[in-house]
Amino acid sequence: MNQEITISEEISTDKIYHIRGQKTMLDRDLAQLYGVATKALKQARSKKP
């Protein structure tokens, strides 16, 4: 189940935003990196404790 995902540093730093002093990635960018729909990413997150 655990798959290693390799992304270039250039791509990842373009997707990281600084909001109120915190490094943040938008859900749409995370979903794109993982190759899933944003809805699926949010559902998976809501199922975690």
PDBQT receptor file of N, H, CA, C and O in Angstrom, charges set to zero:
ATOM      1  N   MET A   1       0.800  -1.195   0.000  1.00  0.00    +0.000 N 
ATOM      2  CA  MET A   1       0.000   0.000   0.000  1.00  0.00    +0.000 C 
ATOM      3  C   MET A   1       0.845   1.261   0.000  1.00  0.00    +0.000 C 
ATOM      4  O   MET A   1       0.495   2.238  -0.662  1.00  0.00    +0.000 OA
ATOM      5  N   ASN A   2       1.937   1.257   0.722  1.00  0.00    +0.000 N 
ATOM      6  H   ASN A   2       2.221   0.463   1.260  1.00  0.00    +0.000 HD
ATOM      7  CA  ASN A   2       2.797   2.438   0.732  1.00  0.00    +0.000 C 
ATOM      8  C   ASN A   2       3.586   2.492  -0.553  1.00  0.00    +0.000 C 
ATOM      9  O   ASN A   2       4.361   1.587  -0.862  1.00  0.00    +0.000 OA
ATOM     10  N   GLN A   3       3.384   3.556  -1.295  1.00  0.00    +0.000 N 
ATOM     11  H   GLN A   3       2.754   4.291  -1.043  1.00  0.00    +0.000 HD
ATOM     12  CA  GLN A   3       4.130   3.757  -2.515  1.00  0.00    +0.000 C 
ATOM     13  C   GLN A   3       4.958   5.014  -2.341  1.00  0.00    +0.000 C 
ATOM     14  O   GLN A   3       4.478   6.026  -1.829  1.00  0.00    +0.000 OA
ATOM     15  N   GLU A   4       6.191   4.938  -2.766  1.00  0.00    +0.000 N 
ATOM     16  H   GLU A   4       6.581   4.116  -3.182  1.00  0.00    +0.000 HD
ATOM     17  CA  GLU A   4       7.078   6.086  -2.660  1.00  0.00    +0.000 C 
ATOM     18  C   GLU A   4       6.840   7.000  -3.850  1.00  0.00    +0.000 C 
ATOM     19  O   GLU A   4       6.840   6.563  -5.000  1.00  0.00    +0.000 OA
ATOM     20  N   ILE A   5       6.638   8.270  -3.554  1.00  0.00    +0.000 N 
ATOM     21  H   ILE A   5       6.637   8.625  -2.620  1.00  0.00    +0.000 HD
ATOM     22  CA  ILE A   5       6.402   9.256  -4.601  1.00  0.00    +0.000 C 
ATOM     23  C   ILE A   5       7.608  10.174  -4.666  1.00  0.00    +0.000 C 
ATOM     24  O   ILE A   5       8.026  10.736  -3.654  1.00  0.00    +0.000 OA
ATOM     25  N   THR A   6       8.160  10.321  -5.848  1.00  0.00    +0.000 N 
ATOM     26  H   THR A   6       7.820   9.864  -6.670  1.00  0.00    +0.000 HD
ATOM     27  CA  THR A   6       9.312  11.190  -6.037  1.00  0.00    +0.000 C 
ATOM     28  C   THR A   6       8.890  12.374  -6.909  1.00  0.00    +0.000 C 
ATOM     29  O   THR A   6       8.397  12.200  -8.023  1.00  0.00    +0.000 OA
ATOM     30  N   ILE A   7       9.091  13.569  -6.381  1.00  0.00    +0.000 N 
ATOM     31  H   ILE A   7       9.491  13.711  -5.476  1.00  0.00    +0.000 HD
ATOM     32  CA  ILE A   7       8.795  14.775  -7.144  1.00  0.00    +0.000 C 
ATOM     33  C   ILE A   7      10.006  15.681  -7.100  1.00  0.00    +0.000 C 
ATOM     34  O   ILE A   7      10.799  15.639  -6.159  1.00  0.00    +0.000 OA
ATOM     35  N   SER A   8      10.136  16.488  -8.111  1.00  0.00    +0.000 N 
ATOM     36  H   SER A   8       9.492  16.522  -8.875  1.00  0.00    +0.000 HD
ATOM     37  CA  SER A   8      11.293  17.376  -8.139  1.00  0.00    +0.000 C 
ATOM     38  C   SER A   8      11.100  18.505  -7.133  1.00  0.00    +0.000 C 
ATOM     39  O   SER A   8       9.973  18.898  -6.831  1.00  0.00    +0.000 OA
ATOM     40  N   GLU A   9      12.188  19.010  -6.629  1.00  0.00    +0.000 N 
ATOM     41  H   GLU A   9      13.103  18.691  -6.874  1.00  0.00    +0.000 HD
ATOM     42  CA  GLU A   9      12.142  20.090  -5.648  1.00  0.00    +0.000 C 
ATOM     43  C   GLU A   9      11.524  21.342  -6.252  1.00  0.00    +0.000 C 
ATOM     44  O   GLU A   9      10.835  22.098  -5.566  1.00  0.00    +0.000 OA
ATOM     45  N   GLU A  10      11.770  21.554  -7.525  1.00  0.00    +0.000 N 
ATOM     46  H   GLU A  10      12.329  20.941  -8.082  1.00  0.00    +0.000 HD
ATOM     47  CA  GLU A  10      11.233  22.730  -8.200  1.00  0.00    +0.000 C 
ATOM     48  C   GLU A  10       9.707  22.725  -8.211  1.00  0.00    +0.000 C 
ATOM     49  O   GLU A  10       9.070  23.752  -7.977  1.00  0.00    +0.000 OA
ATOM     50  N   ILE A  11       9.138  21.565  -8.483  1.00  0.00    +0.000 N 
ATOM     51  H   ILE A  11       9.657  20.732  -8.674  1.00  0.00    +0.000 HD
ATOM     52  CA  ILE A  11       7.680  21.462  -8.512  1.00  0.00    +0.000 C 
ATOM     53  C   ILE A  11       7.107  21.647  -7.118  1.00  0.00    +0.000 C 
ATOM     54  O   ILE A  11       6.124  22.368  -6.945  1.00  0.00    +0.000 OA
ATOM     55  N   SER A  12       7.696  21.017  -6.137  1.00  0.00    +0.000 N 
ATOM     56  H   SER A  12       8.494  20.431  -6.278  1.00  0.00    +0.000 HD
ATOM     57  CA  SER A  12       7.144  21.090  -4.787  1.00  0.00    +0.000 C 
ATOM     58  C   SER A  12       7.257  22.496  -4.200  1.00  0.00    +0.000 C 
ATOM     59  O   SER A  12       6.339  22.936  -3.508  1.00  0.00    +0.000 OA
ATOM     60  N   THR A  13       8.339  23.203  -4.449  1.00  0.00    +0.000 N 
ATOM     61  H   THR A  13       9.085  22.846  -5.012  1.00  0.00    +0.000 HD
ATOM     62  CA  THR A  13       8.479  24.546  -3.883  1.00  0.00    +0.000 C 
ATOM     63  C   THR A  13       7.538  25.543  -4.547  1.00  0.00    +0.000 C 
ATOM     64  O   THR A  13       7.162  26.542  -3.934  1.00  0.00    +0.000 OA
ATOM     65  N   ASP A  14       7.154  25.282  -5.793  1.00  0.00    +0.000 N 
ATOM     66  H   ASP A  14       7.459  24.470  -6.291  1.00  0.00    +0.000 HD
ATOM     67  CA  ASP A  14       6.180  26.148  -6.455  1.00  0.00    +0.000 C 
ATOM     68  C   ASP A  14       4.791  25.975  -5.868  1.00  0.00    +0.000 C 
ATOM     69  O   ASP A  14       3.959  26.874  -5.987  1.00  0.00    +0.000 OA
ATOM     70  N   LYS A  15       4.525  24.852  -5.244  1.00  0.00    +0.000 N 
ATOM     71  H   LYS A  15       5.202  24.121  -5.147  1.00  0.00    +0.000 HD
ATOM     72  CA  LYS A  15       3.205  24.538  -4.709  1.00  0.00    +0.000 C 
ATOM     73  C   LYS A  15       3.075  24.869  -3.220  1.00  0.00    +0.000 C 
ATOM     74  O   LYS A  15       1.995  24.718  -2.649  1.00  0.00    +0.000 OA
ATOM     75  N   ILE A  16       4.148  25.311  -2.595  1.00  0.00    +0.000 N 
ATOM     76  H   ILE A  16       5.025  25.433  -3.059  1.00  0.00    +0.000 HD
ATOM     77  CA  ILE A  16       4.112  25.628  -1.166  1.00  0.00    +0.000 C 
ATOM     78  C   ILE A  16       3.901  27.127  -1.001  1.00  0.00    +0.000 C 
ATOM     79  O   ILE A  16       4.643  27.942  -1.550  1.00  0.00    +0.000 OA
ATOM     80  N   TYR A  17       2.874  27.468  -0.235  1.00  0.00    +0.000 N 
ATOM     81  H   TYR A  17       2.272  26.805   0.210  1.00  0.00    +0.000 HD
ATOM     82  CA  TYR A  17       2.545  28.866   0.020  1.00  0.00    +0.000 C 
ATOM     83  C   TYR A  17       2.801  29.166   1.488  1.00  0.00    +0.000 C 
ATOM     84  O   TYR A  17       2.653  28.296   2.346  1.00  0.00    +0.000 OA
ATOM     85  N   HIS A  18       3.181  30.382   1.764  1.00  0.00    +0.000 N 
ATOM     86  H   HIS A  18       3.302  31.089   1.067  1.00  0.00    +0.000 HD
ATOM     87  CA  HIS A  18       3.379  30.822   3.147  1.00  0.00    +0.000 C 
ATOM     88  C   HIS A  18       2.164  31.641   3.557  1.00  0.00    +0.000 C 
ATOM     89  O   HIS A  18       1.943  32.746   3.061  1.00  0.00    +0.000 OA
ATOM     90  N   ILE A  19       1.382  31.077   4.472  1.00  0.00    +0.000 N 
ATOM     91  H   ILE A  19       1.562  30.180   4.874  1.00  0.00    +0.000 HD
ATOM     92  CA  ILE A  19       0.166  31.727   4.936  1.00  0.00    +0.000 C 
ATOM     93  C   ILE A  19       0.262  31.883   6.448  1.00  0.00    +0.000 C 
ATOM     94  O   ILE A  19       0.351  30.900   7.184  1.00  0.00    +0.000 OA
ATOM     95  N   ARG A  20       0.244  33.105   6.888  1.00  0.00    +0.000 N 
ATOM     96  H   ARG A  20       0.172  33.903   6.290  1.00  0.00    +0.000 HD
ATOM     97  CA  ARG A  20       0.346  33.420   8.322  1.00  0.00    +0.000 C 
ATOM     98  C   ARG A  20       1.533  32.740   8.972  1.00  0.00    +0.000 C 
ATOM     99  O   ARG A  20       1.437  32.251  10.098  1.00  0.00    +0.000 OA
ATOM    100  N   GLY A  21       2.656  32.710   8.262  1.00  0.00    +0.000 N 
ATOM    101  H   GLY A  21       2.734  33.107   7.348  1.00  0.00    +0.000 HD
ATOM    102  CA  GLY A  21       3.885  32.155   8.799  1.00  0.00    +0.000 C 
ATOM    103  C   GLY A  21       3.980  30.641   8.744  1.00  0.00    +0.000 C 
ATOM    104  O   GLY A  21       4.941  30.066   9.255  1.00  0.00    +0.000 OA
ATOM    105  N   GLN A  22       2.996  29.980   8.131  1.00  0.00    +0.000 N 
ATOM    106  H   GLN A  22       2.216  30.447   7.716  1.00  0.00    +0.000 HD
ATOM    107  CA  GLN A  22       2.988  28.527   8.035  1.00  0.00    +0.000 C 
ATOM    108  C   GLN A  22       3.174  28.112   6.577  1.00  0.00    +0.000 C 
ATOM    109  O   GLN A  22       2.614  28.738   5.677  1.00  0.00    +0.000 OA
ATOM    110  N   LYS A  23       3.958  27.061   6.343  1.00  0.00    +0.000 N 
ATOM    111  H   LYS A  23       4.412  26.553   7.074  1.00  0.00    +0.000 HD
ATOM    112  CA  LYS A  23       4.090  26.502   5.001  1.00  0.00    +0.000 C 
ATOM    113  C   LYS A  23       2.845  25.662   4.723  1.00  0.00    +0.000 C 
ATOM    114  O   LYS A  23       2.490  24.783   5.509  1.00  0.00    +0.000 OA
ATOM    115  N   THR A  24       2.195  25.938   3.612  1.00  0.00    +0.000 N 
ATOM    116  H   THR A  24       2.483  26.652   2.974  1.00  0.00    +0.000 HD
ATOM    117  CA  THR A  24       0.910  25.331   3.309  1.00  0.00    +0.000 C 
ATOM    118  C   THR A  24       0.842  24.889   1.853  1.00  0.00    +0.000 C 
ATOM    119  O   THR A  24       1.364  25.564   0.966  1.00  0.00    +0.000 OA
ATOM    120  N   MET A  25       0.197  23.751   1.613  1.00  0.00    +0.000 N 
ATOM    121  H   MET A  25      -0.227  23.203   2.334  1.00  0.00    +0.000 HD
ATOM    122  CA  MET A  25      -0.107  23.317   0.249  1.00  0.00    +0.000 C 
ATOM    123  C   MET A  25      -1.618  23.243   0.119  1.00  0.00    +0.000 C 
ATOM    124  O   MET A  25      -2.306  22.788   1.033  1.00  0.00    +0.000 OA
ATOM    125  N   LEU A  26      -2.131  23.687  -1.010  1.00  0.00    +0.000 N 
ATOM    126  H   LEU A  26      -1.573  24.056  -1.753  1.00  0.00    +0.000 HD
ATOM    127  CA  LEU A  26      -3.564  23.621  -1.250  1.00  0.00    +0.000 C 
ATOM    128  C   LEU A  26      -3.974  22.181  -1.542  1.00  0.00    +0.000 C 
ATOM    129  O   LEU A  26      -3.188  21.392  -2.068  1.00  0.00    +0.000 OA
ATOM    130  N   ASP A  27      -5.210  21.857  -1.195  1.00  0.00    +0.000 N 
ATOM    131  H   ASP A  27      -5.848  22.498  -0.768  1.00  0.00    +0.000 HD
ATOM    132  CA  ASP A  27      -5.697  20.498  -1.406  1.00  0.00    +0.000 C 
ATOM    133  C   ASP A  27      -5.658  20.096  -2.874  1.00  0.00    +0.000 C 
ATOM    134  O   ASP A  27      -5.399  18.933  -3.186  1.00  0.00    +0.000 OA
ATOM    135  N   ARG A  28      -5.907  21.021  -3.764  1.00  0.00    +0.000 N 
ATOM    136  H   ARG A  28      -6.117  21.965  -3.511  1.00  0.00    +0.000 HD
ATOM    137  CA  ARG A  28      -5.883  20.688  -5.197  1.00  0.00    +0.000 C 
ATOM    138  C   ARG A  28      -4.471  20.324  -5.650  1.00  0.00    +0.000 C 
ATOM    139  O   ARG A  28      -4.299  19.456  -6.506  1.00  0.00    +0.000 OA
ATOM    140  N   ASP A  29      -3.453  20.988  -5.077  1.00  0.00    +0.000 N 
ATOM    141  H   ASP A  29      -3.592  21.693  -4.382  1.00  0.00    +0.000 HD
ATOM    142  CA  ASP A  29      -2.072  20.685  -5.431  1.00  0.00    +0.000 C 
ATOM    143  C   ASP A  29      -1.645  19.324  -4.880  1.00  0.00    +0.000 C 
ATOM    144  O   ASP A  29      -0.952  18.565  -5.560  1.00  0.00    +0.000 OA
ATOM    145  N   LEU A  30      -2.060  19.016  -3.646  1.00  0.00    +0.000 N 
ATOM    146  H   LEU A  30      -2.622  19.632  -3.095  1.00  0.00    +0.000 HD
ATOM    147  CA  LEU A  30      -1.762  17.699  -3.066  1.00  0.00    +0.000 C 
ATOM    148  C   LEU A  30      -2.441  16.588  -3.853  1.00  0.00    +0.000 C 
ATOM    149  O   LEU A  30      -1.836  15.551  -4.123  1.00  0.00    +0.000 OA
ATOM    150  N   ALA A  31      -3.690  16.806  -4.217  1.00  0.00    +0.000 N 
ATOM    151  H   ALA A  31      -4.181  17.649  -3.997  1.00  0.00    +0.000 HD
ATOM    152  CA  ALA A  31      -4.417  15.803  -4.995  1.00  0.00    +0.000 C 
ATOM    153  C   ALA A  31      -3.724  15.569  -6.338  1.00  0.00    +0.000 C 
ATOM    154  O   ALA A  31      -3.624  14.431  -6.796  1.00  0.00    +0.000 OA
ATOM    155  N   GLN A  32      -3.257  16.623  -6.954  1.00  0.00    +0.000 N 
ATOM    156  H   GLN A  32      -3.339  17.547  -6.581  1.00  0.00    +0.000 HD
ATOM    157  CA  GLN A  32      -2.563  16.488  -8.233  1.00  0.00    +0.000 C 
ATOM    158  C   GLN A  32      -1.266  15.700  -8.066  1.00  0.00    +0.000 C 
ATOM    159  O   GLN A  32      -0.946  14.856  -8.904  1.00  0.00    +0.000 OA
ATOM    160  N   LEU A  33      -0.524  15.962  -7.004  1.00  0.00    +0.000 N 
ATOM    161  H   LEU A  33      -0.784  16.647  -6.324  1.00  0.00    +0.000 HD
ATOM    162  CA  LEU A  33       0.721  15.235  -6.760  1.00  0.00    +0.000 C 
ATOM    163  C   LEU A  33       0.474  13.748  -6.546  1.00  0.00    +0.000 C 
ATOM    164  O   LEU A  33       1.247  12.909  -7.007  1.00  0.00    +0.000 OA
ATOM    165  N   TYR A  34      -0.615  13.425  -5.839  1.00  0.00    +0.000 N 
ATOM    166  H   TYR A  34      -1.244  14.106  -5.463  1.00  0.00    +0.000 HD
ATOM    167  CA  TYR A  34      -0.932  12.021  -5.563  1.00  0.00    +0.000 C 
ATOM    168  C   TYR A  34      -1.715  11.366  -6.694  1.00  0.00    +0.000 C 
ATOM    169  O   TYR A  34      -1.906  10.150  -6.692  1.00  0.00    +0.000 OA
ATOM    170  N   GLY A  35      -2.166  12.156  -7.652  1.00  0.00    +0.000 N 
ATOM    171  H   GLY A  35      -2.010  13.144  -7.654  1.00  0.00    +0.000 HD
ATOM    172  CA  GLY A  35      -2.896  11.600  -8.785  1.00  0.00    +0.000 C 
ATOM    173  C   GLY A  35      -4.298  11.153  -8.446  1.00  0.00    +0.000 C 
ATOM    174  O   GLY A  35      -4.794  10.179  -9.013  1.00  0.00    +0.000 OA
ATOM    175  N   VAL A  36      -4.946  11.854  -7.526  1.00  0.00    +0.000 N 
ATOM    176  H   VAL A  36      -4.543  12.646  -7.066  1.00  0.00    +0.000 HD
ATOM    177  CA  VAL A  36      -6.321  11.538  -7.143  1.00  0.00    +0.000 C 
ATOM    178  C   VAL A  36      -7.169  12.805  -7.239  1.00  0.00    +0.000 C 
ATOM    179  O   VAL A  36      -6.648  13.913  -7.363  1.00  0.00    +0.000 OA
ATOM    180  N   ALA A  37      -8.474  12.616  -7.180  1.00  0.00    +0.000 N 
ATOM    181  H   ALA A  37      -8.897  11.716  -7.080  1.00  0.00    +0.000 HD
ATOM    182  CA  ALA A  37      -9.382  13.757  -7.179  1.00  0.00    +0.000 C 
ATOM    183  C   ALA A  37      -9.326  14.448  -5.815  1.00  0.00    +0.000 C 
ATOM    184  O   ALA A  37      -9.061  13.808  -4.797  1.00  0.00    +0.000 OA
ATOM    185  N   THR A  38      -9.573  15.735  -5.805  1.00  0.00    +0.000 N 
ATOM    186  H   THR A  38      -9.789  16.255  -6.631  1.00  0.00    +0.000 HD
ATOM    187  CA  THR A  38      -9.565  16.495  -4.549  1.00  0.00    +0.000 C 
ATOM    188  C   THR A  38     -10.584  15.923  -3.578  1.00  0.00    +0.000 C 
ATOM    189  O   THR A  38     -10.328  15.849  -2.376  1.00  0.00    +0.000 OA
ATOM    190  N   LYS A  39     -11.731  15.522  -4.091  1.00  0.00    +0.000 N 
ATOM    191  H   LYS A  39     -11.939  15.582  -5.067  1.00  0.00    +0.000 HD
ATOM    192  CA  LYS A  39     -12.781  14.944  -3.243  1.00  0.00    +0.000 C 
ATOM    193  C   LYS A  39     -12.290  13.678  -2.545  1.00  0.00    +0.000 C 
ATOM    194  O   LYS A  39     -12.567  13.474  -1.363  1.00  0.00    +0.000 OA
ATOM    195  N   ALA A  40     -11.569  12.836  -3.264  1.00  0.00    +0.000 N 
ATOM    196  H   ALA A  40     -11.344  13.002  -4.224  1.00  0.00    +0.000 HD
ATOM    197  CA  ALA A  40     -11.049  11.594  -2.679  1.00  0.00    +0.000 C 
ATOM    198  C   ALA A  40     -10.020  11.897  -1.590  1.00  0.00    +0.000 C 
ATOM    199  O   ALA A  40      -9.975  11.214  -0.567  1.00  0.00    +0.000 OA
ATOM    200  N   LEU A  41      -9.204  12.913  -1.810  1.00  0.00    +0.000 N 
ATOM    201  H   LEU A  41      -9.241  13.467  -2.641  1.00  0.00    +0.000 HD
ATOM    202  CA  LEU A  41      -8.205  13.301  -0.819  1.00  0.00    +0.000 C 
ATOM    203  C   LEU A  41      -8.877  13.779   0.468  1.00  0.00    +0.000 C 
ATOM    204  O   LEU A  41      -8.454  13.419   1.567  1.00  0.00    +0.000 OA
ATOM    205  N   LYS A  42      -9.914  14.583   0.325  1.00  0.00    +0.000 N 
ATOM    206  H   LYS A  42     -10.257  14.875  -0.567  1.00  0.00    +0.000 HD
ATOM    207  CA  LYS A  42     -10.639  15.084   1.494  1.00  0.00    +0.000 C 
ATOM    208  C   LYS A  42     -11.358  13.959   2.238  1.00  0.00    +0.000 C 
ATOM    209  O   LYS A  42     -11.407  13.960   3.468  1.00  0.00    +0.000 OA
ATOM    210  N   GLN A  43     -11.918  12.997   1.493  1.00  0.00    +0.000 N 
ATOM    211  H   GLN A  43     -11.879  12.997   0.494  1.00  0.00    +0.000 HD
ATOM    212  CA  GLN A  43     -12.591  11.869   2.130  1.00  0.00    +0.000 C 
ATOM    213  C   GLN A  43     -11.601  11.021   2.910  1.00  0.00    +0.000 C 
ATOM    214  O   GLN A  43     -11.903  10.575   4.017  1.00  0.00    +0.000 OA
ATOM    215  N   ALA A  44     -10.431  10.796   2.347  1.00  0.00    +0.000 N 
ATOM    216  H   ALA A  44     -10.186  11.158   1.448  1.00  0.00    +0.000 HD
ATOM    217  CA  ALA A  44      -9.417  10.001   3.035  1.00  0.00    +0.000 C 
ATOM    218  C   ALA A  44      -8.973  10.702   4.310  1.00  0.00    +0.000 C 
ATOM    219  O   ALA A  44      -8.748  10.046   5.327  1.00  0.00    +0.000 OA
ATOM    220  N   ARG A  45      -8.845  12.000   4.273  1.00  0.00    +0.000 N 
ATOM    221  H   ARG A  45      -9.028  12.533   3.446  1.00  0.00    +0.000 HD
ATOM    222  CA  ARG A  45      -8.424  12.771   5.439  1.00  0.00    +0.000 C 
ATOM    223  C   ARG A  45      -9.493  12.741   6.530  1.00  0.00    +0.000 C 
ATOM    224  O   ARG A  45      -9.166  12.665   7.714  1.00  0.00    +0.000 OA
ATOM    225  N   SER A  46     -10.759  12.799   6.141  1.00  0.00    +0.000 N 
ATOM    226  H   SER A  46     -11.025  12.860   5.179  1.00  0.00    +0.000 HD
ATOM    227  CA  SER A  46     -11.823  12.816   7.137  1.00  0.00    +0.000 C 
ATOM    228  C   SER A  46     -11.970  11.467   7.837  1.00  0.00    +0.000 C 
ATOM    229  O   SER A  46     -12.534  11.409   8.929  1.00  0.00    +0.000 OA
ATOM    230  N   LYS A  47     -11.479  10.389   7.243  1.00  0.00    +0.000 N 
ATOM    231  H   LYS A  47     -11.020  10.437   6.355  1.00  0.00    +0.000 HD
ATOM    232  CA  LYS A  47     -11.564   9.065   7.850  1.00  0.00    +0.000 C 
ATOM    233  C   LYS A  47     -10.442   8.795   8.843  1.00  0.00    +0.000 C 
ATOM    234  O   LYS A  47     -10.520   7.843   9.619  1.00  0.00    +0.000 OA
ATOM    235  N   LYS A  48      -9.405   9.616   8.827  1.00  0.00    +0.000 N 
ATOM    236  H   LYS A  48      -9.341  10.389   8.196  1.00  0.00    +0.000 HD
ATOM    237  CA  LYS A  48      -8.296   9.421   9.779  1.00  0.00    +0.000 C 
ATOM    238  C   LYS A  48      -8.696   9.979  11.138  1.00  0.00    +0.000 C 
ATOM    239  O   LYS A  48      -9.419  10.972  11.221  1.00  0.00    +0.000 OA
ATOM    240  N   PRO A  49      -8.221   9.332  12.211  1.00  0.00    +0.000 N 
ATOM    241  CA  PRO A  49      -8.581   9.797  13.555  1.00  0.00    +0.000 C 
ATOM    242  C   PRO A  49      -7.932  11.104  13.927  1.00  0.00    +0.000 C 
ATOM    243  O   PRO A  49      -8.148  11.610  15.028  1.00  0.00    +0.000 OA
TER     244      PRO A  49
